[in-house]
Amino acid sequence: MSDSTGISDVISWLETTAEGANKPVEQAIHEAQSAEDLAFRLEKIAGEA
């Protein structure tokens, strides 16, 4: 099963939500290499919040 199903929608939503409001999230979105990498980065940010 592909992990790309719906991922572009999630990324679009995250970009819209994070734009200007949460630089670490925005940076994580742009630096993530895969859906799993993005999830790891977002969990790390959430843990620091």
Secondary structure, DSSP 8 states (H G I E B T S, - for coil): --TTTTHHHHHHHHHHHHTTT-HHHHHHHHH-SSHHHHHHHHHHHHHH-
